[in-house]
Amino acid sequence: MQNAETVLGVLRERGGRGLPLEELYRQMFNPQLYLLAYGRIYANKGAMTPGATQETVDGMSMGKIGRVIDAMRHERYRFHPVRRVHIPKKNGKTRPLGMPTWSDKLVGEVVRLLLEAYYEPTFSDRSHGFRPGRGCHTALREVANTWTGTTWFIEGDIADCFGSLDHQVMLSTLAEKIHDNRFLRLVRNMLTAGYLEDWIWGATLSGVPQGGIASPVLSNIYLHKLDTFVEAVLIPEYTRGRLRARNPEYRAVEHAIARARRKGDHAEVRSLYRRLHSLPSQDPRDPDYRRLKYCRYADDTLLGFAGPKAEAEEIKRRLAAFLRDDLKLELSPDKTLITHARTQRARFLGYEIAVASSARRTRRPSGTDRRNRRSVNGTVVLHVPATVVKTKAALYLSRGKPACRNPMIKEADYNIVGRYGAEYRGIVQYYLLAGDVMRLHRLRWVMETSMLKTLGRKHRSSVSKMAAKFKAKISTPHGLRTCFEASVTREGKKPMVARFGGIPLKRQKTAVLTDRSNTGPIYPNKELIRRLHAGRCELCKRTDNIQVHHVRQLADLDRPGQPQPEWAQVMAKRRRKSLVVCGDCHDRIHAHPAAPLTQ
C-alpha cells in the first residue's frame, strides 16, 4: 500500500488539474490513512466521549483498523446513529450537536482527508471557513484591505444551513467529479445514519451530521456552487468601469478657485478650498461604474457593492433565488440585511464593518488646483461591537461591580491567573484587527479586578496587596508592559509561568487567527504511531494483541488517598495520556481499583 502522503499528494494533483476520480473507494482499504487519521484526532477532547455505544479511542489497535478495513472491502461497514445533545446559542435557542462513535470518527477523518486533498485546490479564494491556513481573520483582512469604496453591504445568512443541506444535491455534486458509486454510497450512509436523542432514533432527511468530522469539508463542497455562481455570474454582471467619472460639482469649485486666484482674492480661495475638501473628487452616482465584492465564511456571506440601492436589492433577490432553486436553501429574513456602508454598520464574524464617512485626501505633484484632491473611495473600518464588551464583562460582574469567582478560590495561583489570562487573551487576540480595539480597556479592568479579588479572597488579603504581589514587567514588540504573573517552580526545569495582560490594545493589521481544526500539516512521524508500530507492551514487553490505553487528562492518574499503580506512574513520568500495552495488561488496568474511569 502507498503511504498516506503519496495518496493525498496524487489527489491534490488531480484536483488541481480538474481530473475525475475513478476508484476512490479503494483508498478506504489503506491502513496508512487510518493511522494518519488516528494520529490527528486521538488528542481531541471528544475522542474519549462515547457516542451511541460505549466505544472510545481507548483500546485503539491495528486489529481494530483491520476490522474496519475488512468491513469496507465487503461494503458491510455501517455508521451508527450519532448521540445528539443540544448546546445553547447566544440568542437563547439551542444548536444540536452530534457525537459519533469512535470508529465512525476514524472513518470520517479518512473520508475528510481524501475529500479535502482533492477539492481544496478547486475551492474559491473568497471562501475562508474550515480551510487550512484560513479563518475569521483572513476573511476580515480581505474585507478591510480590498473592499475600498463600498457603498452597500449585503449580509447573507443561510437559515439552518448545515441542517438543511439537501442530500440529493450533495451526492450529485460529489458525483460530478467522483465517478465511484461505492464511495458515494459510503457518503450517503454517513449522511443518513440518523441520530439518537433521549435514546429515541430519528432520521436525518437533510443536512450533514453536526459534530461529524467530515461535515465541514462536505459543507464547503456544497456551498462551492454558491461561490461559483457569485464569482462567475453576479460579479461580472455588476462590475464595470475602470474609474468613476469626475464629480461635476467638484470641478466647478476647482474652476472657481482658479478664477479667485487670478483676481488675487485669497480669502475666497481659502473658503473655496474648505468647500472643495468636503466634496468627493469622483462622482459617487456614476452610472457607468459598479463594483461587487464577495466573501464567505461557512454559512455567513458578505457582499460589498458600489452602486445604487435598487441594484443591491436585485443582487439580494438573485442570491436568494439561486439558493432556493439550485441548492434548496433559504436566506434567513431576519439576518439578511442591506446596510449603507457610510451611515450604518454591518455585522460579520463578530465585528462591525463600516466605511469611513469622510473622503480621502490625495496629493498630486502637478498643478496647484489639483493638490489636496478628495477621493470618493472610502476606507473599510473594522469595529469592536459595544455589545461584545458589555456581554463579556457581564461574566465577571455582580451588581455592576467586578466580583470574586468563588468556585476558583481553592485552586492554585497559577491556575487562577492562567484561567483569567487565557480568557482575556482569546478575546483580545480575536479583535486585534479592529481600529477601536482600545474599547477593550473596560473589559481588561473588569477581568483584572475580578482576578485580584479572587486571589484576595483565597489569601484573605486585599486587591492592592495582590496587585503588588503578582505584578510584573515584560518586554513586548511595543516596549515594556505591565502584567500579572504566577509561576510554578520545577526541579531541573524552567518554571511554568501563567500571565494575565501584557497585550497592547493597539490595532495589528497583520494579526492572524486561523481556525483550530483538523486541517493542519500531515504528521507522518507521529510519536504515538511509532510506538504502536513498535508492537511492544510498554509494561511487560510482550508483543501480542497490542492496544493503546488512553485517559482524558493526566490529573486522572492521581486519585487522593489511593496508591498510584505502576502503569499510572509510567504515564505520569512520561507526561503522556496514552500507553501502548498488550491486551492482558489493558484488562488489568481497567480491573485495578485505582484505575481512572475512561468512559
ZISUL-V676384 format. One line per field, one symbol per residue. ss: DSSP state (A for helix, B for strand, O for the rest). phi: phi as a letter, one per 30 degrees, with the letter a starting at -180 (. if undefined). psi: psi as a letter, one per 30 degrees, with the letter a starting at -180 (. if undefined). A space follows every 10 residues. Layout:
BEGIN
ss->???
phi->???
psi->???
END
This chain:
BEGIN
ss->OOOAAAAAAA AAAAAAAOOO BOOAAAAAAO AAAAAAAAAA AOOOAAAAOO OOOOOOOOOB OAAAAAAAAA AAAOOOOOOO OBBBBBBBOO OOOBBBBBBO OAAAAAAAAA AAAAAAAAAA AAOOOOBOOO OOOOOAAAAA AAAAAAOOOO OBBBBBBBOO AAAAOOAAAA AAAAAOOBOO AAAAAAAAAA AOOOBBBOOB BBOOOOOOOO OOOOAAAAAA AAAAAAAAAA AAAAAAAOOB OOOOOBOAAA AAAAAAAAAA AAAOOAAAAA AAAAAAOOOO OBOOOOOOOB BBBBBBBOOB BBBBBBOOAA AAAAAAAAAA AAAAAAOOOO BOOOOOBBBB OOOOOBBBOO BBBBBOOOOB BBOOOOOAAA OOBBBOOOOB BBBBOAAAAA AAAAOOBBOO BBOOOAAAOO OOAAAAAAAA AAAAAAAAAA OOOOOOAAAA AAAAAAAAAA AAAAAAAAAO OOAAAAAAAA BBBBBBOOBB BBBBBBBBBB OOBBBBBBBB BOOOOOOOOO OOOOOOOOOO OOOOOOAAAA AAAAOOOOOO OOOOOBBBBB OOOAAAAOOO OOOOOAAAAA AAAAOOOBBB BBAAAAAAAA AOOOOOOOO
phi->.ddddddddd ddddddcidd ccbdddddcd dddddddddc cddddddccd cdcddbddjd addddddddd ddechcdbdd dddcbccdcd djdbcdbccd dddddddddd ddedddddde dcddddcbdh bdibaddddd ddddcbceid cbccdcbddh eddcdddddd ddddddcccb dddddddddd dcdibcbhic dbdcdaicdd jddddedddd ddddddeddd dccddddcba idbddddddd dddedddddd dddidddddd dddddddccd dcddcedcbb bbcbabbhcc cbccbcldde dddddddddd dddddcchbb ddddccbccd dccbbdcahi ccbbcedddc cbcbdciddc dhdccddddd bcbddddddd dddddccbhi bebdcedcdd ddeedddddd dddddddddd cddddcdded eddddddddd ddddddddch bcdddddddc dacbcbecjd bdbbbbbbdb dibdddbcbc iicddbdbdc ebbdddbdbd ddcdceeddd ddddibddcc idbchdbccb bdaddddcce ibdddddddd ddddhbdbbd bddddddddd dddcdddcc
psi->klleeeeeee eeeeeefgkl keheffffgj feeeeeeeff fffkeffgkl bflgkafkgk leeeeeeeee eeeghfkkkl kkkklkkkle gfalkkkkjl leeeeeeeee eeeeeeeefe fflkffkfkh kkglaeeeee eeeeffgkgk ekkjjkkkkh effgkkeeee eeeefefjhj feeeeeeeee egfalkjhgk kkkjfllljk fkefeeeeee eeffeeeeee efeeeeegjl kelllkjeee eeeeeeeeee eefgieeeee eeeeeeffkk fljfgjfgkk kklkkkjcgk kkkkkjalee eeeeeeeeee eeeeeefhlk kjfffjljkk ffflklkkhf lkklkkfklk kkkkfkjffg lhlkkfjkkk kkljkefeee eefffgljhg kklkjeffef lleeeeeeee eeeeeeeefe gffkfhfffg eeeeeeeeee eeeeeeeegh aleeeeeeef klklklfgak kkakkkljkk kglkkkkkkk agjkikkjfg kkjlkjlhga lkifhkeeee eeefhkkgef glgkhklkkk lelffffjkk gkkkleeeee eeefhkglkj lleeeeeeef fkfgkkkg.
END
